[in-house]
């Protein structure tokens, strides 16, 4: 998984959330920027700007990366709509701030409509505040809710009968340990976060499949530390001990053989 540049501190959270999900989608696809450019209508330099928060991708670009990466674009387009509103607002405010420093025309100001009465201004401010609150709540729901993937799975062998639906978007939260409710379904152990049997993971991997492995390791008595969806040293050490116990190659890398044992 590549080391992404830190997003600009001035970037609106709604835009940042879209960028984070596009980065996650690209990482899971394994495509380079050049490969992404070859499969879409946008150049590698355009994708570099989009994925580093320096330019807002178009709606078409979001639809194309979703298509190339084999996922449903609907949820990404919801994020894009919010990001587009934030991006336009920030540009308007920047332009207004620039004009504010210019000298005004000489002489008395032209006659115009009188300022709105206090009651009308109060109502306008209340309306703006309500709109901001609605947008904030929508962004919060998009970030906090682990959506269930209605589209194709990342690895084709995972959509068998009885398989649990897998969340398609994952947001890592530092220090947050998610609950583990491991149950046996159709003869296999499942924690409900990912149905994968083939995903490869090593240090610096993150996602719902990592969380699934952490919960299963914990269920088998090999403590991975926080069940947070981030594959760190402690998770890798737990995987090594599990592999040794099951007579597998002891490398700490979770792959098909380790998944097979974890699901038992």
C-alpha positions in Angstrom: 0.0 0.0 0.0 1.6 3.4 -1.0 2.5 6.1 1.4 0.1 8.9 0.6 1.0 12.5 1.1 -0.8 14.2 4.0 -3.8 16.1 2.8 -3.7 19.9 3.1 -4.8 21.2 6.5 -7.0 23.7 4.9 -9.0 21.1 2.9 -12.7 20.9 3.9 -13.5 17.7 5.7 -16.2 16.9 3.1 -13.6 17.0 0.3 -11.0 15.1 2.4 -13.5 12.3 3.0 -14.1 11.9 -0.7 -10.3 11.8 -1.3 -9.7 9.3 1.4 -12.3 6.9 -0.1 -10.9 7.3 -3.6 -7.4 6.5 -2.2 -8.8 3.5 -0.5 -10.4 2.3 -3.7 -7.2 2.7 -5.7 -5.2 0.9 -3.1 -7.6 -2.1 -3.1 -7.5 -2.3 -6.9 -3.7 -2.5 -7.0 -3.6 -0.1 -9.9 -0.8 2.5 -10.4 -1.5 6.0 -11.5 -0.3 5.1 -15.0 -2.6 2.1 -15.1 -5.5 4.1 -13.8 -4.9 6.7 -16.5 -4.8 3.9 -19.2 -8.2 2.6 -18.1 -10.0 5.9 -17.7 -10.3 9.2 -19.6 -8.1 11.1 -17.2 -4.3 11.4 -17.2 -1.9 10.2 -14.4 -1.2 13.8 -13.5 -4.9 14.5 -13.1 -5.3 11.5 -10.8 -2.3 12.7 -8.8 -4.0 16.0 -8.2 -7.3 14.4 -7.4 -5.8 11.9 -4.9 -3.7 14.5 -3.2 -6.6 17.0 -2.6 -5.2 19.7 -5.0 -8.1 19.5 -7.4 -11.7 18.2 -7.0 -12.3 15.3 -9.4 -15.3 15.6 -11.7 -18.4 13.5 -11.3 -17.4 11.5 -14.4 -14.0 10.8 -12.9 -15.6 9.4 -9.8 -17.8 7.2 -11.9 -14.9 6.0 -14.0 -12.7 5.0 -11.0 -15.6 3.2 -9.5 -16.2 1.3 -12.7 -12.5 0.4 -13.2 -12.2 -0.8 -9.6 -15.4 -2.9 -9.8 -17.6 -1.1 -7.3 -20.9 0.7 -7.2 -20.4 4.4 -7.7 -23.6 5.5 -5.9 -22.1 6.1 -2.4 -19.0 7.8 -3.8 -21.3 10.1 -5.8 -23.0 11.1 -2.5 -19.7 12.0 -1.1 -18.8 13.9 -4.3 -22.0 16.0 -4.2 -21.1 17.1 -0.6 -17.4 17.7 -1.6 -18.5 19.7 -4.7 -20.6 22.0 -2.5 -17.7 22.5 -0.1 -15.2 23.1 -2.9 -17.5 25.7 -4.6 -18.1 27.5 -1.2 -14.4 27.7 -0.4 -13.6 29.2 -3.9 -16.4 31.7 -3.5 -15.1 32.8 -0.1 -11.6 33.0 -1.4 -12.7 35.3 -4.2 -14.8 37.5 -1.9 -11.8 37.8 0.5 -9.6 39.0 -2.4 -12.1 41.6 -3.5 -12.5 42.9 0.0 -9.1 44.5 -0.2 -9.7 46.5 -3.3 -10.5 50.2 -3.0 -14.2 51.2 -3.5 -15.4 53.8 -5.9 -15.0 57.5 -5.0 -17.9 59.5 -3.7 -21.0 58.5 -1.7 -22.2 54.9 -2.1 -25.0 54.4 -4.7 -28.5 54.3 -3.4 -29.8 50.8 -2.9 -32.3 48.8 -0.9 -32.3 49.4 2.9 -30.8 46.7 5.1 -33.1 43.9 6.1 -35.0 44.4 9.3 -33.4 42.6 12.3 -36.2 40.0 12.3 -35.5 39.1 8.6 -31.8 38.9 9.2 -32.3 36.6 12.2 -34.5 34.3 10.1 -31.9 34.2 7.3 -29.1 33.3 9.8 -31.3 30.6 11.3 -31.9 29.1 7.9 -28.1 29.1 7.0 -27.3 27.5 10.4 -29.9 24.8 9.8 -28.5 24.0 6.3 -25.0 23.8 7.7 -26.2 21.4 10.4 -27.9 19.1 7.9 -24.7 18.9 5.8 -22.6 18.2 8.9 -25.0 15.4 10.0 -24.9 13.9 6.5 -21.1 13.9 6.4 -21.0 12.4 9.9 -23.3 9.5 8.8 -21.2 8.9 5.7 -18.1 8.7 7.8 -19.4 6.7 10.7 -21.7 4.2 9.0 -19.9 1.1 7.6 -21.9 0.7 4.4 -22.7 -2.8 3.2 -21.4 -3.5 -0.3 -24.3 -4.2 -2.8 -21.9 -4.4 -5.7 -19.3 -7.0 -6.8 -16.7 -8.2 -4.3 -13.0 -7.3 -4.5 -12.1 -11.0 -5.0 -14.6 -13.0 -7.0 -14.6 -16.2 -4.9 -16.2 -14.4 -1.9 -19.9 -14.2 -3.0 -21.0 -17.7 -2.1 -24.3 -18.5 -0.6 -24.7 -17.4 3.0 -21.7 -15.1 2.8 -22.0 -12.0 4.9 -22.2 -8.7 3.0 -18.9 -6.8 3.2 -18.7 -3.0 4.0 -17.3 -1.3 0.9 -15.9 1.8 2.6 -13.6 1.8 5.6 -12.3 4.7 7.6 -9.6 4.1 10.2 -10.1 5.8 13.5 -7.0 6.0 15.7 -7.5 4.1 19.0 -11.0 2.9 18.2 -11.5 -0.8 18.8 -14.5 -2.2 17.0 -16.7 -5.1 18.5 -16.1 -8.7 17.6 -19.1 -11.0 17.4 -17.8 -14.2 15.9 -20.3 -16.8 14.9 -20.4 -20.0 12.9 -22.3 -19.7 9.6 -22.5 -22.5 7.1 -19.7 -24.3 8.8 -17.3 -21.3 8.9 -16.4 -18.7 11.5 -17.4 -15.2 10.6 -17.1 -11.9 12.4 -19.4 -10.1 10.0 -16.9 -7.6 8.6 -15.7 -9.4 5.5 -16.4 -12.7 3.8 -12.9 -13.0 2.3 -10.9 -16.2 2.1 -8.1 -14.9 -0.1 -7.2 -11.3 0.8 -3.4 -10.8 1.5 -2.4 -8.6 4.3 0.8 -7.5 5.9 2.1 -4.5 7.9 0.4 -1.2 7.0 -2.7 -3.0 5.5 -6.0 -1.7 6.6 -9.7 -2.3 5.9 -12.6 -4.5 6.8 -10.7 -7.7 5.9 -8.0 -6.8 8.4 -10.7 -6.2 11.1 -12.2 -9.6 10.2 -8.8 -11.3 10.7 -8.2 -9.5 14.0 -11.5 -10.7 15.3 -10.9 -14.3 14.2 -7.4 -14.3 15.7 -8.8 -13.0 19.0 -11.6 -15.7 18.9 -8.9 -18.4 18.5 -7.0 -17.0 21.5 -4.3 -15.0 19.8 -4.6 -11.4 20.9 -4.0 -8.9 18.0 -4.4 -5.9 20.3 -6.9 -3.3 19.2 -9.5 -4.6 16.7 -9.3 -1.4 14.7 -8.8 -2.7 11.1 -5.1 -1.6 10.9 -2.6 -4.4 10.6 0.3 -3.5 12.9 3.2 -5.3 14.6 0.9 -6.8 17.3 -1.5 -8.2 14.8 1.3 -9.6 12.8 2.8 -11.3 15.9 -0.6 -12.8 16.7 -0.8 -14.1 13.1 2.7 -15.7 13.5 1.8 -17.4 16.7 -1.5 -18.7 15.1 0.4 -19.9 12.0 2.9 -21.8 14.2 0.1 -23.4 16.2 -1.6 -24.6 13.0 1.6 -25.8 11.3 1.6 -23.1 8.6 4.4 -21.1 7.1 5.3 -18.6 9.9 5.6 -15.3 8.2 2.8 -13.2 9.8 1.3 -12.6 6.3 -2.4 -13.5 6.2 -3.2 -15.2 3.0 -5.5 -18.1 1.7 -3.9 -20.8 3.9 -4.2 -18.7 7.0 -7.7 -17.7 6.2 -8.7 -21.3 5.8 -7.5 -22.0 9.3 -9.0 -18.9 10.7 -12.4 -19.8 9.4 -12.4 -23.3 11.1 
